[in-house]
Amino acid sequence: QVQLVESGGGLAQPGGSLRLSCTASGFTFGDYAMAWARQTPGKGLEWVAGIYADGSDIYYADSVRGRFTISRDNVKQVVYLEMNSLKPEDTAKYYCGKGKHRILVFTTDFRNTYDAWGRGTQVTVSS
């Protein structure tokens, strides 16, 4: 079955960097778009970034554009989220999601665009 396992979270200082990884299995990774989303206690899931199956198109939330970079390695079946210039408001649990198709049409439509999510990795930004 589909499995998505996130790693790389931890504690970072404001202005610091972290690199998250999501290792996928149980499906043909290169056939599906992937995304990252995050959630803080008491709030809903916030979409962060998405990438097409072949990596040809990439999208970012306004809150992270210019600081975060999503990428993927279809051979290793891994999707990454490079996070730079971290801010305390980036503190959240980060989840990796599998798209239902090769592309993303409505990136923030969680119900209709994605069909699997990992268990998440915690990122805390604090001095």
C-alpha positions as CSV (number, residue, x, y, z in Angstrom):
1,Q,0.0,0.0,0.0
2,V,1.0,3.6,-0.3
3,Q,3.5,4.7,2.3
4,L,5.0,8.2,2.8
5,V,7.6,8.6,5.5
6,E,8.8,12.1,6.4
7,S,12.1,12.8,8.0
8,G,14.5,15.7,8.7
9,G,12.5,17.7,11.1
10,G,13.9,19.2,14.3
11,L,14.9,22.4,16.0
12,A,16.3,25.3,14.1
13,Q,17.1,28.9,15.0
14,P,15.4,31.8,13.3
15,G,17.2,32.4,10.0
16,G,18.4,28.8,10.0
17,S,17.8,25.9,7.5
18,L,16.4,22.4,7.5
19,R,15.9,19.9,4.8
20,L,12.9,17.6,4.9
21,S,12.7,14.3,3.0
22,C,9.7,12.1,2.2
23,T,10.4,8.6,1.1
24,A,7.6,7.0,-0.9
25,S,6.7,3.4,-1.6
26,G,3.8,1.3,-2.7
27,F,3.1,3.2,-5.9
28,T,4.8,4.4,-9.1
29,F,6.3,7.5,-7.7
30,G,7.2,9.1,-11.0
31,D,3.5,9.1,-12.1
32,Y,2.2,11.4,-9.4
33,A,2.5,15.0,-8.3
34,M,3.6,15.5,-4.7
35,A,3.2,18.2,-2.1
36,W,4.1,19.4,1.3
37,A,1.6,20.8,3.8
38,R,1.9,21.8,7.5
39,Q,-0.3,22.1,10.5
40,T,0.0,23.8,13.9
41,P,-2.2,22.8,16.9
42,G,-5.7,24.1,16.7
43,K,-5.3,25.1,13.0
44,G,-6.2,23.4,9.8
45,L,-3.8,22.0,7.3
46,E,-1.9,24.7,5.4
47,W,-0.6,23.8,1.9
48,V,3.1,24.7,1.5
49,A,4.4,23.6,-1.9
50,G,3.6,21.2,-4.8
51,I,5.5,19.6,-7.7
52,Y,4.4,17.9,-10.8
53,A,5.2,14.2,-11.4
54,D,8.0,15.1,-13.8
55,G,9.1,18.1,-11.8
56,S,8.2,20.5,-14.7
57,D,6.0,22.7,-12.6
58,I,6.4,23.9,-9.0
59,Y,4.1,26.0,-6.9
60,Y,4.6,27.6,-3.5
61,A,2.4,29.3,-0.9
62,D,3.0,33.0,-0.6
63,S,4.2,32.5,3.0
64,V,7.2,30.4,1.9
65,R,8.0,31.5,-1.6
66,G,11.6,32.6,-1.9
67,R,12.6,30.7,1.2
68,F,11.5,27.1,0.6
69,T,12.4,24.9,-2.3
70,I,10.5,21.7,-3.3
71,S,12.3,19.1,-5.4
72,R,12.0,15.4,-6.2
73,D,14.2,12.4,-7.2
74,N,12.1,10.0,-9.1
75,V,14.8,7.3,-9.1
76,K,15.2,7.4,-5.3
77,Q,11.4,8.0,-4.8
78,V,12.0,10.9,-2.6
79,V,10.5,14.4,-2.4
80,Y,12.4,17.1,-0.6
81,L,11.6,20.4,1.1
82,E,14.6,22.7,1.5
83,M,13.7,25.3,4.1
84,N,15.9,28.4,4.5
85,S,15.5,31.7,6.4
86,L,13.3,29.9,8.8
87,K,10.9,32.0,10.9
88,P,9.2,31.1,14.2
89,E,5.9,31.1,12.3
90,D,7.2,28.2,10.3
91,T,6.9,26.0,13.4
92,A,4.5,23.2,12.5
93,K,4.3,19.5,11.8
94,Y,5.1,19.0,8.1
95,Y,3.3,16.4,6.0
96,C,4.1,14.9,2.6
97,G,1.2,14.3,0.3
98,K,0.6,12.2,-2.8
99,G,-1.4,13.8,-5.6
100,K,-4.1,11.9,-7.4
101,H,-2.7,12.8,-10.8
102,R,0.5,13.7,-12.6
103,I,-0.3,17.4,-12.2
104,L,-1.8,19.7,-9.6
105,V,-4.9,21.7,-10.7
106,F,-6.2,22.9,-7.4
107,T,-3.3,22.7,-5.1
108,T,-5.1,23.6,-1.9
109,D,-8.1,21.4,-2.5
110,F,-6.9,18.7,-0.2
111,R,-9.9,16.4,-0.5
112,N,-10.0,16.2,-4.3
113,T,-6.3,16.7,-5.2
114,Y,-4.5,14.3,-2.8
115,D,-5.1,10.7,-1.7
116,A,-2.4,9.9,0.8
117,W,-0.4,11.7,3.5
118,G,2.4,10.7,5.7
119,R,2.5,10.9,9.5
120,G,4.5,14.1,9.5
121,T,7.8,15.5,11.0
122,Q,7.9,18.3,13.5
123,V,9.8,21.5,12.7
124,T,10.3,23.9,15.5
125,V,11.9,27.3,14.9
126,S,13.1,29.0,18.1
127,S,16.0,30.7,19.6
